[in-house]
């Protein structure tokens, strides 16, 4: 019977079906050197693409934070000056410094996350081992 048939019939659980499917897939891949090489190439390409995507996100975030910070500072300065009728103006530098520190911390955190993600993606994935088929042993005739 097949995995799906056994699952539908209630003979195995979903967890057992998944385990059997994974085992079947591993045997299929590791039994064919061409497929093993192809799977390793796909995994490598996917990791490369993910690394590039992570770097692009980090670059976009880091590039956007400066203009956002400047706009936030100007908007907050103007809003508080209007609301307080100018009384808050002496504190603008302190507020802007705080905003700058928060922005710098956000950039540092984004950079740290990027380095961690790139390191995880750089970890080599071992290629599946190609297992030669077991030799066929036949019983001697007449035994």
Buried (B, 14 or more C-beta within 10 A) or exposed (E): EEBEEBBEEEEBEEEEBEEBEEEEEEEEBBBBEEBBEEBBEEBEEEBEEBBEEBEEBBEEBBEEBEEEBBEBBEEBBEEBBEEEEEEBEEEBEEBBEEBBEEBEEBBEEBEEBBEEBBEEBEEEEEBBEBEEEEEEEEEEEEE
